[in-house]
Amino acid sequence: MASTELSSSGPEREARTVAAALAVTALLNCLLRETARPGPDPGTFALAATGHVLRVHGKRFPAEPELRTPDGWRPVSLDDLIALAAAELRASTGVDNDVLPAEIAHSRDVAAALLAARQAAAPPADPYVRSEQALVAGHRYHPAPKARGGAGPEEWLRYAPEAHASFALPLLGVPAEVLVEEGEVSALDRLGPLPGDGVALLPAHPWQVELLGGLRGGRLRHLGATAAVAVPTASIRTVYLPELDLFCKFSLDVRITNDVRRLWLRDLRRLRAVADLVDGAFDGLPEHVPRPAVLRDRGYRSAELGGDGGEALAVIVRDGLREHVRPGLTALMAAGISEGFPGNPLDGLDEDRALLWWERYLEHLVPPVLHAYLRHGIVLECHLQNVLVAVDEHGLPAQALYRDHEGVRVVAERHSEIPRTGLVSPSYGWERLVYCLVTNNLYELAGAVAERHPRLWEELWARARAVFKGAGRDHGDPEDVRTLLSSTHIPAKANLLLRWTDAAGEAMRCVPVPNPLRLFTA
């Protein structure tokens, strides 16, 4: 893999140190969640297959691991931790993997480059964009959250949201005979002058154009670039054009976390059907429940390249913010609030205001998501990165917004009319919903609140439990909700095991983790 080593100057040395600590925390999170059991003493964990015992420090994010040896506790570096993890996974799965250890090291190097670049970059003025570009650590429960396919920063840094990047989009002219299009995509025609002669305007992600060799010599015409500036959001391949209030989600042939981020035909072909279902996901919502909004994926446009069906150059047209966010509110990405950024509404709250913030967040997030599933059989992928919360002038949640139809799943017995891709059983759909909503979203945001106010931890979950119970009563007290509130454990996605076994990107393998909704009563 290409190296992203930095020079040894002070700021860059500090960036490498912080990046290594972030990588240690991510790998520890995965190991402790997926393969370990509590050890004999507080803060200790035994790896189940190899028997190694680790001691970790820190509350919200484990850090500074030590290994128990006959001579006492020995500090564990990132390289040592990678070796321990590889030995544990080989022993527990019977599978070897030479790729993931290098991917973890590459993720650390990427984070170091991002941290160094942020020191020289000016944060954007828009708080929404700041929240999207805050995820320097990446997915806190993935072993290689910042990996960029092994490429060096000369390939990706100018497109990195974490480095506060912005750029123009290349514009391609697509003749009718290779045009692939479905849904409402006319917003793309505002990106530049229309070529005429039946040629359609197609924006592209500049990194994808480079990955595809520049697209010279084919049937596509290069028409310059957009005048409007695009800013990359947390997902990297989705950009926002504030001037036009438009989101564009592109194919990007780079492995980021568990998948190569191409827009696969199986998902593109069901986009319209899913969009229509999501439009009705909140129909029949009880009057006392605040109605959220959906940033609708309206359709896609592409050009077919060598029989790929249009995957490589596909772009999804997504609604902008201004037509959905209510007047006077400011949209922020939930993952950015959890991670922290300048202007984070959690900063500076006393305990009473922090509890009020949490209650408002619960009221806007939980009942609509449960309603979509219980009433309509629609599983919204409501993890932290797919939820926006619009806050009022006091920073309090006043609206929830959901995005990304690609991750939506539909209960098969309720909606047999849509393509099979994305249809799931009720048990799988509920597991996926609980993981996204409770484990990924609420647990991490509760951690961010409790990091500022440790005494509130139990009260946060008591109030969450009350909101779940109330939403259950609105739907006749269904067994799914009752079981959730009484279960000792809930599902957590096993990203380390999935990457070690090289599972398909959309695979969903879970391990049980303690259920905070059961630990505390309202």
C-alpha positions, 0 to 999 in steps of 0.5 A: 500500500502507498505510504502516507508518512509525514515529516518529523516536524512538531505539528506533523509529529503531533498529528501522527501521535493523535492518529495512532491513538485514534487507531488504537481506540477504534481497534480496541472498541472492536476487540472489546465488543466482538471478541472479549469478555470482562476480565477479573479486575475493573478495566480488564478484558480477556480475549476469548480465543487466545486468552490474552488479558488487556487492561485499558484506560478511559471511559467513553473511548478506551485508550492506552492498552496494556497486556498482562505478562508474567512480569506485569503489565506491558504497554501495547503500541498500535502495531502490537495491538494489530498483532494481538488482534490478528492472532485472536481472529485467526484463532477464533475464525480459522481464517487468515487475512493479510490485508486488514492489518495493512488497512489499519495502519493505512487508516492511521496514516490517513488520519495523520494526514487529515489532522495535519491538513486541518491545522492549516485549513480554515473551518467553513463558516456554515455550521452544517458543513462543519458538522459534516466535516468533523469526523476525523476519527471516523466510525468509532467501531470500525478497525480501519475507519479512515482507510482510503483504498491504500492511496496516498494523500496526493490522490484524495486529500483535496477531496477530503471532507475532514480537511475542509475541502471544496471543489468544482465538479467535472461536467460530462456530455452524454449522448443519448445512446449511452445515457442511463437515467431514471426518476426526477433528475432535472436538477442536474441541468442547472449545473451548467449550460446544456450542451444541446443535440440530445446530449445530457449533462452529467456531473462526476466526482473528480476523484472517480474521474481520475480513478477511471483514467480520465475518461479520454478517448471515449464517447463522452464530451468533457464540458468543463466544470461547475461554477457552483462549488461542491463541499464533500459531506461525511460520506466523502462520495456525497457532496453538497452544493450550497449555492444550488441547495443540491446533494449529489451522491456519486459512485466512488471505486474506493473501499471505505469501511466495509464496502467499495463505494460504487452505486450498484445497479441492484440499488439503483434499480430499486431507488424509485420504489424505495423513494415512493415508500419512504414518502409514506413512511410517516403516514398515520403518525400520531398527532402528538409526534413531531413529523420529520422530513426526508431528503428524498433520493429522486433518481439517478443519471449516468453513462454506460461504460463498457457494459457496466449498466451505468454504475461507474458514473452514476450520480443520485440526485438528492433533495437539498436542505432549504426545502425541508428544514423549517424556517429559523432552524439550522441542520446539523449531522448527528454524527458531528454532534456526537464527535464534536465540532466548533458550534456543537449545541451540546457544548456549554449546557448545564445538566438541566439543559443537557437533559432537555436537549436529550429529551427533544432529540428523543422525541424527534428521532425515536417515535417516527422511526418506530412508526415507519417500521411498525406501521409500514414495514420500512426500516430506515437506516437511522445511524448517526451519519444518516440523521440530521437534527435541525436545532433552534436558536437555543441549540435545541432539537426542533426537527429530524431529517433522514437521508440515504435510500440506499440503506433502507430495508423493507419487510418482505411480507409487507411490500412484495411489490418492490424488487427483491434487493432490500427486502428482509424478514421482520426479524432481520429488519428489527435487528437492523433497526435496533442496531442503527437506532439504539447501538449506533445512534442513541448510545453514542449521543448519550455518551457525548452528553454523559462525557460532559455530565457523567452523573446523567448517564442513568437518567438519559436512559431512563428518559429514553426508555420512557420515549420507547414505551410511549411510542409502543403504546401508540402502536398497541404495545407491540411485542418487538418494543416490549422485548427490546425494553426487557432484553439483557442485550441488543445487537451491535454490528461486528465490523472487525469480524466482517472485515477479517472474513472479507464479508460482502459490504452489505453483510450484517453480522451482529454480536450482543452488547448490554442493553442500556434501555433495560439497565435503568427504569423510568 
